[in-house]
Amino acid sequence: MKIITLTEEQFDAYTRNHKYRNFYQTSAYGKTMEKEGFSIHYLGIIDEMEQLIGASLLLYKEVFMGYKIAYAPRGLLFDYHNSALLNEFTTRLKKLLSKQGFLALKIDPPVPVCIHDHTGKIMNINSEANLILENLKGANYIYHGQNLYFETEKPRFEALIPLNQDIKTVYQKFEKRTRYKIKKAIRLGVEIVLGTEKEIPLFYEFVKKKHSRSLAYYQNFYHNFQGSCDLYLAKLNTETFVITSKKLYETELDRNDELARQIQEQTGSASIKKKLINEKIESDKLVNVYKKDLVWATNLLKEFPNGVIIGGAFNICYDQSALLFIEGFDQKFRTLNSNYLMKWKMLNDYKKKNFKYFNLNAVCGDFDNKNRYSGLNEMKLGFHPLITEYIGEFDFIINSLPYNLYKNLNKDKKK
């Protein structure tokens, strides 16, 4: 066995057919992260016949006294079942990286542990996952454990919607609340359109506070993946918003007047009158809400007669599937539910392209208890996805003495 350096072409040719292939392990992603200040290396593993049996993109930076830490995003692409092969590779890798001044290597291979339904119930277990976990531990990879939240570089739980069924069947599986919000967004005048590279700065305004990534990051990503990125934008048709708001207000006003008339004329049972009064109170609230919406809609139409962009999403297409990489919207328009309609539009588009699934990205692995991520889960799980749980993250320590010193210094800084 030997560890070699691969060209971009050699690396991409090997990884695109690997069992654990993913867009993080591509030269396009490597180029993107190189612009973010990382050094990159395309590592190859060859056997005695000089056949490639593994590969990985490594990202690294100097972190402490000239020492570096490497990260194989969603890697290494390697056969983890063979413990002898894994141990031999790890020994050779440690020797090589030690000479090159590395402290540690972080990996998080996309090995599925099990599949959950949208409630968190386990539907399928990968019988090989425990063997892989034990092999990695046996090769001295330090396991970060079965974390439920977002303590690691990449999420351990992702929500995927299979597209192997008719799109109407997919829609009918959505929760009632999700279908209602999609219909509401359409009724209020939200429209979903595809953006171009020119609209990335506009999209960035909706997501810049959600992550530390720069505008240039998304622009480079879009350029490097050459047609494999989709930019979706949610546009409010302000004229439709006014028409719908006016109709809702007038309809509720008529209902309110009718309830007032029935209360005045009610001479029967007290319970019926009480019921009417309660309905009138609720109607009063709705009248006020719809009146405010109508004023808001009218002002928006004056300011934006041709409509206004209120949200956006950035998707990555890879291996006949799509990942919702990041999304965001203007909080002033949160009641219009553009994020629900946007996902429905994406599902329709990717179904037409015969994609295998649409990945809604990260969810929290705690399905039973209220936590800070419950809102995220509620929104995504309303689409009835399947949840893939991955094995998780590992650290491989290469130079323990300077690594421990580096970790202790960082602990002190956080105090």
Secondary structure, DSSP 8 states (H G I E B T S, - for coil): -EEEE--HHHHHHHHTTSTT--TTSSHHHHHHHHTTT-EEEEEEEE-TT--EEEEEEEEEEEEETTEEEEEETT--BS--S-HHHHHHHHHHHHHHHHHTTEEEEEE----EEEEE-TTS-EEEE-TTHHHHHHHHHHTT-EE----SSS-SSS-SEEEEEE-SS-HHHHHHTS-HHHHHHHHHHHHTTEEEEE--GGGHHHHHHHHTTTSS--HHHHHHHHHHTTT-EEEEEEEE-HHHHHHHHHHHHHHHHHHHHHHHHHHHH--S-HHHHHHHHHHHHHHHHHHHHHHHHHHHHHHHHHH-TT-EEEEEEEEEEETTEEEEEEEEE-GGGGGG-HHHHHHHHHHHHHHHTT-SEEEEEE--S--SS--TTHHHHHHHHTT--EEEEE---EEEESSHHHHHHHHHHHHHHH-
